[in-house]
Structure formats: structure tokens, C-alpha cells
């Protein structure tokens, strides 16, 4: 579909933007015949990005580290779940108002509820204490699961964990856990991270367009990932 004056612009604001969201959303727009494009932006300050949304009419945007918490200070309205979590990963332009949402918790909720992650859920350990970690805590609260947070101050404890679920919500890669643990990694170049990104992306797509993300396309990206 050619880009014209009626093409809606969506994007993502991140300190370290990648291709995953752009590929997922643009392929979704194409499959659904929606006249829209999605472009990642490297952003240092949430205030500037949100002003740009209003100025340029950016219809919606994903928000990644390190902007998830600071974005709440500059929006016009905050959806209840984003307010409860204390961070946002999705912004919508409604009229001239920017509204903050959070779909990260829905992805974490689905992952933790799935059978493969419930086999040893006597205890859940969340690595990190940023915006993504807050969304995981919110999801575990909805499910009624006990959790404990591990941060830089007690990082050494990771090697002591056994028979539990470990959810990495940090930028750290290559974390090694005991083989008795179920390890959920948030990075999109891992199988679990790709699934989490797709789950929350489906919710974003619904917020952006009012339509469900095409399941055939979802399954394709889940299996093959996105081009680098």
C-alpha cells in the first residue's frame, strides 16, 4: 500500500531501538490492509518524544527502556493498569491527548499461566526492578503467585536458585541458571523473549487498530523470528 497523506504513523521510543516491533507491526498492517507505517525512534527523553507525538500526529508508539517509567510524567492520561504498575509500554494519541497503557503485564500473565512455566512455580524470582519487572510483579499478583526480586545488590544469588521459575527483566544477557529452573528471558532474540514480545505486541496492535493481529502471521514470526 503506497504511503500518502492519509497514512497513519506509528512508532517506538527506545534508548536502543531494534527491528522486532517494526517488522511485526508493518507486516500486521499489510496483512490487514491498514494504511499505516511503523518506525522505531532512538529517544533519550520521554518528554520530547511525547511532544513529538502531538506535533506530528503519531497515532501510537511503543515505549522501551529507559523511558517506561518517566513517560508517565508527560502523558495526559494513564490507563488503570499502567498507573498500578508505575510504567507504560504503549502510548496512544486520542485527539490531542496522549494516553499511557501497559501491555507487558498481559504477556507476562500469559507466559506464567502457560503449563510449561507452572511445573515448578513454588517460587518466582524476578531479575531486575525496572518497568518491565514491575509489569511482571503486577501479573503475578493477578495470578496469586509468590515472587522475590533479585537486583544488582544480590545478583550472586542466581547461582543458588533451584526448582523455581526465573524471569529475566534486565538488559543482561547470557544468564546461567540451574537446569532445574524454568528460565524466562525477556530478550527478543530468545524463544521466550520472542513469544513475550509477540504476546504484548498483539495487545498493542489491538489498541492501535481495533483489530486482532493475524494468527497466521503471529505463528510465522513466533517460529522464524524477524529479519536482522
Backbone as CSV, one residue per row, in Angstrom:
resi,resn,N_x,N_y,N_z,CA_x,CA_y,CA_z,C_x,C_y,C_z
1,UNK,0.853,-1.199,0.000,0.000,0.000,0.000,0.886,1.246,0.000
2,UNK,0.688,2.183,-0.952,1.549,3.366,-1.019,1.325,4.302,0.162
3,UNK,2.386,5.000,0.553,2.290,5.995,1.621,1.711,7.278,1.026
4,UNK,0.684,7.822,1.682,0.065,9.054,1.200,-0.316,9.937,2.381
5,UNK,-1.096,10.974,2.103,-1.448,11.934,3.160,-2.314,11.313,4.251
6,UNK,-2.958,10.194,3.963,-3.834,9.551,4.942,-3.142,8.429,5.719
7,UNK,-1.879,8.175,5.413,-1.143,7.106,6.093,-0.930,7.467,7.562
8,UNK,-1.327,6.587,8.444,-1.110,6.809,9.868,0.310,6.401,10.250
9,UNK,0.915,7.183,11.130,2.278,6.908,11.576,2.262,6.365,13.003
10,UNK,2.915,5.228,13.179,3.126,4.628,14.498,4.625,4.451,14.682
11,UNK,5.040,4.197,15.889,6.470,4.015,16.114,6.777,3.460,17.473
12,UNK,8.054,3.474,17.802,8.504,3.069,19.130,9.573,4.040,19.591
13,UNK,9.607,4.295,20.892,10.584,5.180,21.509,11.462,4.350,22.429
14,UNK,12.750,4.345,22.162,13.655,3.488,22.925,15.044,4.089,22.943
15,UNK,15.784,3.784,23.993,17.180,4.184,24.042,18.044,3.330,23.135
16,UNK,17.559,2.150,22.798,18.299,1.225,21.932,17.309,0.498,21.026
17,UNK,16.791,1.167,19.999,15.727,0.587,19.170,16.195,-0.618,18.359
18,UNK,15.257,-1.540,18.120,15.518,-2.714,17.302,14.482,-2.832,16.203
19,UNK,14.509,-3.963,15.508,13.635,-4.169,14.354,12.378,-4.977,14.658
20,UNK,12.309,-5.600,15.836,11.235,-6.561,16.091,9.854,-5.923,15.963
21,UNK,9.635,-4.838,16.686,8.323,-4.203,16.664,7.955,-3.673,15.290
22,UNK,8.941,-3.089,14.596,8.675,-2.549,13.263,8.246,-3.649,12.303
23,UNK,8.954,-4.777,12.336,8.599,-5.891,11.452,7.210,-6.423,11.789
24,UNK,6.965,-6.643,13.079,5.682,-7.207,13.493,4.520,-6.298,13.101
25,UNK,4.640,-5.010,13.399,3.536,-4.095,13.141,3.340,-3.835,11.649
26,UNK,4.430,-3.605,10.930,4.288,-3.326,9.499,3.724,-4.517,8.734
27,UNK,4.129,-5.719,9.117,3.569,-6.912,8.487,2.090,-7.062,8.848
28,UNK,1.746,-6.704,10.090,0.352,-6.759,10.510,-0.513,-5.763,9.755
29,UNK,-0.015,-4.526,9.612,-0.755,-3.518,8.836,-0.987,-4.002,7.413
30,UNK,0.073,-4.556,6.827,-0.002,-5.033,5.441,-1.026,-6.153,5.301
31,UNK,-0.981,-7.122,6.220,-1.897,-8.264,6.151,-3.351,-7.838,6.321
32,UNK,-3.577,-6.805,7.118,-4.947,-6.341,7.389,-5.395,-5.224,6.452
33,UNK,-4.529,-4.818,5.525,-4.896,-3.761,4.601,-5.055,-2.408,5.259
34,UNK,-4.250,-2.139,6.284,-4.337,-0.879,7.027,-3.302,0.102,6.480
35,UNK,-3.729,1.302,6.183,-2.844,2.323,5.642,-2.062,2.970,6.785
36,UNK,-0.971,2.320,7.164,-0.168,2.794,8.289,1.256,2.276,8.153
37,UNK,2.192,2.977,8.771,3.579,2.521,8.856,4.059,2.655,10.295
38,UNK,5.085,1.900,10.626,5.643,1.865,11.986,7.147,2.069,11.882
39,UNK,7.673,3.044,12.618,9.098,3.378,12.562,9.675,3.494,13.963
40,UNK,10.753,2.748,14.273,11.416,2.905,15.567,12.215,4.210,15.629
41,UNK,12.231,4.839,16.797,12.981,6.069,17.000,13.901,5.912,18.207
42,UNK,15.130,6.371,18.061,16.036,6.402,19.204,15.763,7.670,19.998
43,UNK,15.387,7.499,21.254,14.925,8.624,22.067,15.631,8.607,23.414
44,UNK,16.045,9.777,23.856,16.696,9.896,25.165,15.759,10.441,26.237
45,UNK,14.757,11.226,25.812,13.885,11.886,26.786,12.416,11.668,26.428
46,UNK,11.668,11.140,27.380,10.250,10.852,27.149,9.471,12.125,26.839
47,UNK,9.792,13.221,27.497,9.062,14.474,27.283,9.129,14.891,25.815
48,UNK,10.326,14.827,25.220,10.494,15.237,23.825,9.712,14.329,22.879
49,UNK,9.741,13.018,23.166,9.044,12.054,22.313,7.540,12.278,22.349
50,UNK,7.010,12.539,23.525,5.559,12.716,23.660,5.118,14.037,23.042
51,UNK,5.944,15.060,23.130,5.645,16.305,22.421,5.615,16.074,20.914
52,UNK,6.548,15.249,20.442,6.597,14.933,19.011,5.349,14.180,18.570
53,UNK,4.833,13.310,19.429,3.595,12.599,19.104,2.475,13.582,18.809
54,UNK,2.333,14.580,19.659,1.263,15.566,19.480,1.518,16.421,18.241
55,UNK,2.762,16.839,18.055,3.110,17.736,16.951,2.959,17.059,15.599
56,UNK,3.454,15.813,15.503,3.474,15.104,14.224,2.263,14.205,14.012
57,UNK,1.437,14.086,15.040,0.266,13.224,14.910,0.612,11.753,14.872
58,UNK,1.641,11.344,15.622,1.986,9.927,15.703,0.876,9.221,16.478
59,UNK,0.181,8.311,15.808,-1.056,7.748,16.354,-0.829,6.827,17.542
60,UNK,0.330,6.196,17.606,0.619,5.292,18.714,2.087,4.960,18.726
61,UNK,2.595,4.577,19.892,4.018,4.262,19.993,4.270,3.281,21.122
62,UNK,5.180,2.356,20.862,5.687,1.503,21.923,6.748,2.259,22.704
63,UNK,6.913,1.911,23.965,7.898,2.569,24.822,8.772,1.499,25.459
64,UNK,10.075,1.653,25.315,11.018,0.698,25.896,11.957,1.416,26.850
65,UNK,12.855,0.641,27.468,13.839,1.208,28.391,14.677,2.261,27.666
66,UNK,15.011,3.357,28.343,14.767,3.621,29.768,13.604,4.587,30.001
67,UNK,12.578,4.532,29.171,11.530,5.554,29.174,10.205,5.105,29.785
68,UNK,10.104,3.833,30.172,8.802,3.290,30.561,8.199,3.976,31.784
69,UNK,9.038,4.355,32.709,8.530,4.991,33.929,8.408,6.504,33.757
70,UNK,9.414,7.115,33.149,9.392,8.573,33.001,8.295,9.048,32.061
71,UNK,7.859,8.185,31.137,6.793,8.576,30.204,5.514,8.970,30.926
72,UNK,5.258,8.367,32.068,4.021,8.646,32.795,3.922,10.105,33.253
73,UNK,5.057,10.757,33.387,5.051,12.146,33.856,4.551,13.119,32.791
74,UNK,4.603,12.691,31.515,4.380,13.642,30.431,3.115,13.371,29.617
75,UNK,2.414,12.299,29.922,1.189,12.000,29.185,0.012,12.762,29.793
76,UNK,-1.102,12.736,29.088,-2.299,13.428,29.562,-3.175,12.539,30.439
77,UNK,-3.184,11.244,30.118,-3.972,10.299,30.911,-3.209,8.983,31.026
78,UNK,-3.484,8.259,32.108,-2.828,6.971,32.348,-3.900,5.916,32.571
79,UNK,-3.873,4.852,31.781,-4.830,3.756,31.961,-4.587,3.092,33.312
80,UNK,-5.644,2.521,33.906,-5.525,1.971,35.259,-4.380,0.990,35.450
81,UNK,-4.167,0.081,34.472,-3.120,-0.928,34.664,-1.734,-0.282,34.629
82,UNK,-1.528,0.704,33.770,-0.238,1.392,33.725,-0.007,2.192,35.006
83,UNK,-1.069,2.762,35.540,-0.968,3.512,36.790,-0.602,2.589,37.943
84,UNK,-1.233,1.413,37.997,-0.960,0.461,39.071,0.466,-0.079,38.987
85,UNK,0.950,-0.303,37.764,2.289,-0.856,37.565,3.358,0.206,37.775
86,UNK,3.038,1.437,37.393,4.009,2.516,37.503,4.904,2.638,36.294
87,UNK,4.493,2.060,35.179,5.258,2.194,33.935,4.331,1.953,32.755
88,UNK,4.757,2.453,31.593,3.973,2.295,30.364,4.850,1.688,29.281
89,UNK,4.251,0.914,28.407,4.987,0.432,27.232,4.250,0.777,25.936
90,UNK,3.102,1.450,26.061,2.307,1.799,24.882,1.673,3.172,25.081
91,UNK,1.791,4.012,24.058,1.174,5.331,24.082,0.210,5.455,22.918
92,UNK,-0.951,6.030,23.171,-1.951,6.271,22.125,-2.280,7.755,22.075
93,UNK,-2.380,8.271,20.847,-2.809,9.652,20.664,-4.309,9.642,20.400
94,UNK,-5.065,10.212,21.323,-6.512,10.276,21.196,-6.909,11.752,21.175
95,UNK,-7.225,12.245,19.971,-7.408,13.676,19.808,-6.059,14.344,19.959
96,UNK,-5.929,15.230,20.933,-4.640,15.847,21.222,-4.039,15.301,22.508
97,UNK,-4.703,14.308,23.093,-4.248,13.740,24.362,-3.459,12.447,24.136
98,UNK,-2.360,12.314,24.854,-1.570,11.082,24.827,-1.931,10.256,26.063
99,UNK,-2.322,9.018,25.807,-2.775,8.125,26.878,-1.781,6.970,27.020
100,UNK,-1.362,6.683,28.242,-0.388,5.630,28.512,-1.088,4.328,28.878
101,UNK,-0.618,3.232,28.290,-1.113,1.882,28.593,0.067,0.979,28.913
102,UNK,-0.240,-0.212,29.422,0.792,-1.223,29.629,0.270,-2.578,29.175
103,UNK,0.923,-3.157,28.170,0.561,-4.497,27.703,1.618,-5.531,28.088
104,UNK,2.740,-5.081,28.683,3.775,-6.026,29.121,3.218,-7.025,30.129
105,UNK,2.363,-6.550,31.020,1.870,-7.431,32.069,1.002,-8.542,31.493
106,UNK,0.304,-8.254,30.398,-0.533,-9.279,29.773,0.318,-10.397,29.179
107,UNK,1.469,-10.040,28.617,2.388,-11.042,28.092,2.945,-11.892,29.225
108,UNK,3.354,-11.249,30.307,3.877,-11.992,31.456,2.796,-12.886,32.056
109,UNK,1.593,-12.376,32.134,0.463,-13.150,32.656,0.254,-14.423,31.842
110,UNK,0.250,-14.286,30.509,0.047,-15.444,29.635,1.184,-16.446,29.769
111,UNK,2.422,-15.938,29.829,3.582,-16.824,29.932,3.576,-17.603,31.246
112,UNK,3.263,-16.927,32.329,3.285,-17.581,33.636,2.125,-18.542,33.814
113,UNK,1.043,-18.265,33.125,-0.124,-19.141,33.233,0.029,-20.390,32.374
114,UNK,0.890,-20.306,31.361,1.090,-21.437,30.461,1.655,-22.636,31.224
115,UNK,1.290,-23.809,30.852,1.639,-25.024,31.589,3.140,-25.202,31.778
116,UNK,3.907,-24.906,30.738,5.334,-25.184,30.847,6.014,-24.347,31.913
117,UNK,5.409,-23.212,32.297,6.009,-22.374,33.311,5.343,-22.555,34.685
118,UNK,4.435,-23.499,34.791,3.761,-23.737,36.062,4.236,-25.020,36.739
119,UNK,5.097,-25.759,36.082,5.502,-27.057,36.611,6.224,-26.941,37.942
120,UNK,6.970,-25.862,38.131,7.770,-25.728,39.346,7.591,-24.337,39.947
121,UNK,6.366,-23.867,39.987,6.132,-22.488,40.403,5.875,-22.360,41.904
122,UNK,6.747,-23.013,42.709,6.687,-22.785,44.137,7.166,-21.373,44.456
123,UNK,8.078,-20.884,43.629,8.600,-19.533,43.840,9.030,-18.947,42.504
124,UNK,8.736,-17.685,42.313,9.149,-16.976,41.117,10.173,-15.923,41.519
125,UNK,11.297,-15.922,40.822,12.330,-14.923,41.056,12.384,-13.993,39.850
126,UNK,12.246,-12.713,40.108,12.274,-11.703,39.051,13.616,-10.981,39.113
127,UNK,14.343,-11.028,38.000,15.636,-10.353,37.938,15.415,-8.938,37.430
128,UNK,15.761,-7.954,38.270,15.589,-6.562,37.885,14.481,-5.878,38.665
129,UNK,14.484,-4.556,38.601,13.450,-3.781,39.312,12.969,-2.577,38.510
130,UNK,13.120,-2.648,37.183,12.672,-1.556,36.317,11.225,-1.706,35.900
131,UNK,10.867,-1.011,34.815,9.487,-1.001,34.357,8.964,-2.359,33.958
132,UNK,9.808,-3.168,33.297,9.353,-4.497,32.883,9.153,-5.390,34.095
133,UNK,10.055,-5.287,35.055,9.919,-6.076,36.283,8.633,-5.724,37.018
134,UNK,8.269,-4.459,36.996,7.023,-4.037,37.653,5.806,-4.671,36.986
135,UNK,5.864,-4.788,35.658,4.756,-5.418,34.937,4.646,-6.900,35.311
136,UNK,5.774,-7.564,35.488,5.767,-8.980,35.884,5.179,-9.121,37.283
137,UNK,5.566,-8.238,38.174,5.028,-8.283,39.539,3.507,-8.096,39.527
138,UNK,3.039,-7.214,38.685,1.602,-6.981,38.571,0.901,-8.234,38.071
139,UNK,1.498,-8.899,37.081,0.913,-10.125,36.535,0.883,-11.228,37.576
140,UNK,1.959,-11.368,38.340,1.993,-12.420,39.363,0.964,-12.146,40.450
141,UNK,0.728,-10.860,40.726,-0.300,-10.520,41.700,-1.676,-10.942,41.228
142,UNK,-1.936,-10.778,39.938,-3.218,-11.203,39.375,-3.383,-12.719,39.463
143,UNK,-2.259,-13.442,39.355,-2.295,-14.907,39.391,-2.171,-15.460,40.810
144,UNK,-1.787,-14.613,41.750,-1.654,-15.056,43.129,-0.398,-15.849,43.400
145,UNK,0.677,-15.615,42.634,1.917,-16.359,42.827,2.882,-15.581,43.714
146,UNK,3.626,-16.274,44.572,4.658,-15.596,45.362,5.856,-15.256,44.480
147,UNK,6.508,-14.137,44.754,7.673,-13.754,43.973,8.705,-13.078,44.867
148,UNK,9.922,-13.059,44.369,11.007,-12.375,45.046,11.875,-11.721,43.988
149,UNK,12.365,-10.534,44.277,13.143,-9.776,43.313,14.640,-9.913,43.603
150,UNK,15.422,-10.122,42.551,16.876,-10.141,42.658,17.417,-8.991,41.820
151,UNK,18.234,-8.148,42.441,18.800,-6.988,41.754,20.324,-7.062,41.793
152,UNK,20.931,-6.015,41.316,22.392,-5.964,41.269,23.016,-6.195,42.644
153,UNK,22.321,-5.752,43.699,22.863,-5.851,45.054,23.037,-7.299,45.514
154,UNK,22.163,-8.194,45.045,22.277,-9.604,45.463,22.289,-10.542,44.254
155,UNK,22.908,-10.091,43.178,22.954,-10.838,41.918,23.555,-12.235,42.095
156,UNK,24.480,-12.383,43.039,25.156,-13.671,43.261,24.178,-14.784,43.618
157,UNK,22.986,-14.439,44.070,22.016,-15.454,44.494,21.513,-16.304,43.326
158,UNK,21.664,-15.795,42.105,21.165,-16.534,40.936,21.748,-17.934,40.876
159,UNK,23.020,-18.070,41.238,23.681,-19.382,41.159,23.157,-20.359,42.221
160,UNK,22.444,-19.847,43.202,21.932,-20.694,44.287,20.509,-21.179,44.044
161,UNK,19.833,-20.656,43.023,18.429,-20.960,42.791,18.250,-22.353,42.203
162,UNK,17.240,-23.046,42.687,16.906,-24.380,42.174,15.387,-24.572,42.235
163,UNK,14.871,-25.382,41.298,13.446,-25.761,41.303,12.520,-24.548,41.396
164,UNK,12.724,-23.601,40.520,11.914,-22.384,40.554,11.833,-21.802,39.144
165,UNK,11.053,-20.756,39.021,10.979,-20.010,37.774,11.802,-18.736,37.935
166,UNK,12.650,-18.459,36.960,13.477,-17.255,36.963,13.097,-16.418,35.742
167,UNK,12.671,-15.183,35.970,12.196,-14.300,34.905,13.184,-13.149,34.767
168,UNK,13.932,-13.126,33.667,14.915,-12.074,33.454,14.259,-10.838,32.859
169,UNK,14.217,-9.756,33.632,13.652,-8.491,33.173,14.729,-7.417,33.142
170,UNK,15.960,-7.833,32.839,17.087,-6.903,32.799,17.709,-6.900,31.402
171,UNK,18.598,-5.949,31.121,19.315,-5.956,29.842,20.424,-7.003,29.783
172,UNK,20.688,-7.672,30.911,21.809,-8.617,30.987,21.523,-9.858,30.152
173,UNK,22.510,-10.258,29.370,22.374,-11.441,28.523,23.272,-12.561,29.028
174,UNK,22.989,-13.759,28.560,23.842,-14.904,28.875,23.762,-15.367,30.312
175,UNK,22.654,-15.110,30.980,22.500,-15.530,32.374,22.364,-17.050,32.433
176,UNK,23.108,-17.668,33.319,23.068,-19.113,33.504,22.352,-19.448,34.804
177,UNK,21.353,-20.307,34.723,20.642,-20.758,35.923,20.737,-22.274,36.003
178,UNK,20.437,-22.813,37.175,20.465,-24.257,37.364,19.461,-24.932,36.423
179,UNK,19.794,-26.125,35.958,18.942,-26.812,34.980,17.581,-27.189,35.533
180,UNK,17.424,-27.137,36.868,16.114,-27.429,37.464,15.171,-26.228,37.387
181,UNK,15.684,-25.083,36.953,14.873,-23.868,36.902,14.256,-23.681,35.516
182,UNK,13.068,-23.118,35.475,12.460,-22.645,34.226,12.893,-21.197,34.048
183,UNK,13.600,-20.924,32.951,14.154,-19.593,32.720,13.373,-18.882,31.626
184,UNK,12.785,-17.746,31.968,12.055,-16.913,31.013,12.889,-15.663,30.772
185,UNK,13.347,-15.492,29.549,14.211,-14.369,29.205,13.420,-13.371,28.374
186,UNK,13.522,-12.086,28.698,12.736,-11.062,28.006,13.336,-10.633,26.668
187,UNK,14.559,-11.022,26.360,15.206,-10.570,25.132,14.570,-11.210,23.904
188,UNK,14.284,-10.376,22.904,13.510,-10.847,21.749,14.284,-11.801,20.838
189,UNK,15.584,-11.962,21.048,16.333,-12.928,20.255,16.412,-14.287,20.930
190,UNK,15.610,-14.480,21.983,15.475,-15.790,22.628,14.058,-16.299,22.386
191,UNK,13.846,-17.617,22.441,12.487,-18.144,22.203,11.443,-17.567,23.153
192,UNK,11.780,-17.488,24.452,10.800,-16.959,25.403,10.582,-15.466,25.199
193,UNK,11.661,-14.742,24.917,11.539,-13.307,24.695,10.747,-12.977,23.454
194,UNK,10.939,-13.779,22.409,10.176,-13.566,21.179,8.689,-13.774,21.440
195,UNK,8.361,-14.797,22.197,6.946,-15.052,22.486,6.354,-13.930,23.338
196,UNK,7.100,-13.472,24.324,6.624,-12.372,25.157,6.393,-11.114,24.317
197,UNK,7.337,-10.819,23.430,7.210,-9.634,22.584,5.999,-9.737,21.670
198,UNK,5.758,-10.921,21.150,4.595,-11.118,20.281,3.287,-11.012,21.056
199,UNK,3.263,-11.559,22.253,2.046,-11.507,23.061,1.673,-10.062,23.402
200,UNK,2.659,-9.289,23.838,2.340,-7.903,24.172,2.103,-7.096,22.900
201,UNK,2.786,-7.466,21.806,2.587,-6.765,20.544,1.186,-6.969,19.989
202,UNK,0.639,-8.166,20.178,-0.745,-8.415,19.749,-1.703,-7.475,20.471
203,UNK,-1.447,-7.264,21.748,-2.306,-6.360,22.524,-2.118,-4.914,22.046
204,UNK,-0.875,-4.535,21.732,-0.630,-3.199,21.193,-1.355,-2.994,19.864
205,UNK,-1.245,-3.985,18.993,-1.884,-3.903,17.679,-3.387,-3.679,17.821
206,UNK,-3.994,-4.356,18.793,-5.435,-4.202,19.031,-5.743,-2.787,19.521
207,UNK,-4.873,-2.247,20.374,-5.057,-0.872,20.833,-4.895,0.118,19.685
208,UNK,-3.911,-0.125,18.832,-3.654,0.777,17.715,-4.783,0.775,16.688
209,UNK,-5.256,-0.418,16.337,-6.120,-0.571,15.161,-7.543,-0.996,15.461
210,UNK,-7.779,-1.559,16.646,-9.086,-2.120,16.950,-9.294,-3.486,16.325
211,UNK,-8.243,-4.035,15.692,-8.332,-5.344,15.043,-7.406,-6.346,15.717
212,UNK,-7.754,-7.632,15.595,-6.891,-8.691,16.107,-5.698,-8.885,15.180
213,UNK,-4.548,-9.201,15.751,-3.370,-9.472,14.940,-3.568,-10.798,14.221
214,UNK,-3.217,-10.880,12.929,-3.439,-12.113,12.168,-2.707,-13.306,12.779
215,UNK,-3.428,-14.373,13.093,-2.828,-15.508,13.789,-1.775,-16.210,12.941
216,UNK,-2.021,-16.315,11.641,-1.046,-16.988,10.769,0.293,-16.247,10.783
217,UNK,0.225,-14.945,10.793,1.436,-14.125,10.839,2.109,-14.240,12.201
218,UNK,1.309,-14.256,13.252,1.825,-14.441,14.610,2.625,-15.739,14.700
219,UNK,2.062,-16.817,14.205,2.723,-18.117,14.262,4.007,-18.134,13.435
220,UNK,4.002,-17.446,12.312,5.180,-17.384,11.457,6.340,-16.675,12.154
221,UNK,6.036,-15.529,12.771,7.089,-14.786,13.467,7.548,-15.543,14.706
222,UNK,6.615,-16.204,15.391,6.972,-16.982,16.563,7.970,-18.080,16.201
223,UNK,7.796,-18.662,15.031,8.652,-19.761,14.600,9.982,-19.276,14.023
224,UNK,9.923,-18.235,13.211,11.111,-17.835,12.456,11.801,-16.573,12.970
225,UNK,11.137,-15.806,13.813,11.713,-14.544,14.242,11.540,-13.477,13.176
226,UNK,12.356,-12.426,13.256,12.274,-11.340,12.287,13.634,-11.160,11.626
227,UNK,13.666,-10.594,10.424,14.949,-10.351,9.750,15.803,-9.396,10.567
228,UNK,17.103,-9.619,10.579,18.008,-8.761,11.346,18.265,-7.446,10.608
